[in-house]
Every structure is written in C-alpha cells, then in structure tokens.
C-alpha cells in the first residue's frame, strides 16, 4: 500500500465524508481519497451485513490505516438514516476540518428475499438505510452548500451516490434493494439539476465488486481468481470516486457510471422511445394493436439479474 505522500494528488486538501466506510467498497474509497490528499470522515455504524448491530471498531480501524499512511481522518459512527444524526456526520467534517467539499453516500445493507416471501420490516429497513440515508445526508449537505453560496463563497461541492445494477435493471430476489437503488438513481438526477446553481455536482456509481453483500448472493461471480487481475476486488471502484470527488470533475454531473474491474461505462437512463400519437383518445379495443406496433419497433428490454 502506497503512502499518501507524493505529488499530483487529485484531491489535495479536499474534505470528504464517506458513509459505510468501515468495510468493503467504502473502506477502499476512504483509503484512496486519503492517498489522493483528502481529509476524510470515516462513517460506519459497524453493523452486520443485514444492518443489525453496531460497533465503532470498523470505522476506527480505517482511520488508523489512514493515519498510518500519513493522512488525516476521523471516525464517526452515527446512523445515516437518522435525520439529526445525518447532520452530525457532516458537522464532524466541518468542526474537525473547517469545511465540507464532498459527500460520498455508500452505506447500505441487503435483506434478500423473493417478493412473495418478503416482509414489511425488510422493506422498511432496506428503504431506510439506502434511500432515506442517501436523502438525509444529501439534504443536509445541500443546505450547507447553499449557505456557503449565499454567503458569497464559490463552493465546488460533490455528491457521489451509490446505486446498483439491481437498481438500473432489477435483480431477482432483491425487490426491496432494487427499488431503493432505483430511487437513488432518480434522486441523483434531481440533485444535479437543483444544486448546480450552488456549485455542486451530483453523480452516482453502480459498482460490481466483492463485498459482504455480494460474495454470498453472487458467489461464483465474486470468487477471487487464483492469479492475475482480480476484477471483483473492491479497490477497483475507488479511483472513479476519487476523480469524481476532485475539482477536475466539475463539468460532470447528472450521470450514473457503472464500474466493474477495469471497465467504466455510462448508464443510459429512461428516455422516450417508440411512440404513436393518434391525435385523439385511444379506444380500448385498439390499444392492443397499437402496443404490438410500438413494441415491434422498440429496443428489447434488458432482463433483470438472475432472470
């Protein structure tokens, strides 16, 4: 592991909050951001893969790793989906490092189950940490950036959200998770449109990597190779996040990037496709033929993961 010392670091002096940064992809975000010169708030509730339980150990361990590299970091173990706690996470950055430049929303967990077997408690828990957690953190960050802008400053802020291929395409056995991640993708587009006036960009990533959430559900895909490039290693995702966190990315906003191994792609969202306008109200008995014509011209839908 290289130290944070060196030249050409693309996040030099940036103050970044990374949620869910105690393990997996979030941990790698925090470490790479530190290597690139950022001061990092490492937030993690320290729960299990299903979100249960708490521990301050994972966040503290990452902070110690960053400090061992010569970087600056502080741990925070607040709950991203608690409204006041979300603000405290951001206040940790401001009080310790003097300001906030970047929010990386990464915290989350899964409770996978087929739709007919899932329960209300599972839906509420997954929606709370993913969708509400992203919303609460971004809402407080947006207020901070707006205040800076109105005070005559020129923010160069970033919100980097974490969606998923499950949110973009759907995933069998992950209805709650897919719905939450789809909401995050849409939320990102709205944030980009609304916050540009305050000097803030908003983008999302849809990573494929080995984590506690994926190594069981997609065991074969996530298996570590005996040799060669480990395409599913979680640290493969971090360079994209570091660049999006940097001042060099200020022209990029409202985008969703998929990343897996060494491949980055731009996700193309919903847009109007094949259409037919009668110029009058459709009759019920002619809708079937109309849909058949439209679907014959439309691009085939991509199947959900696991279908």
Secondary structure as UniProt FT lines:
FT   TURN            10..13
FT   STRAND          15..18
FT   TURN            19..20
FT   HELIX           24..35
FT   TURN            36..37
FT   STRAND          39..43
FT   TURN            49..50
FT   HELIX           57..68
FT   TURN            69..70
FT   STRAND          73..76
FT   TURN            80..81
FT   HELIX           83..97
FT   STRAND          102..104
FT   HELIX           115..117
FT   HELIX           120..127
FT   HELIX           128..132
FT   HELIX           133..150
FT   TURN            151..152
FT   STRAND          157..162
FT   HELIX           165..169
FT   TURN            172..173
FT   HELIX           175..195
FT   HELIX           196..198
FT   STRAND          200..208
FT   TURN            212..218
FT   HELIX           219..222
FT   TURN            231..232
FT   HELIX           235..245
FT   HELIX           247..249
FT   TURN            250..251
FT   STRAND          256..260
FT   TURN            261..262
FT   STRAND          263..266
FT   HELIX           284..297
//
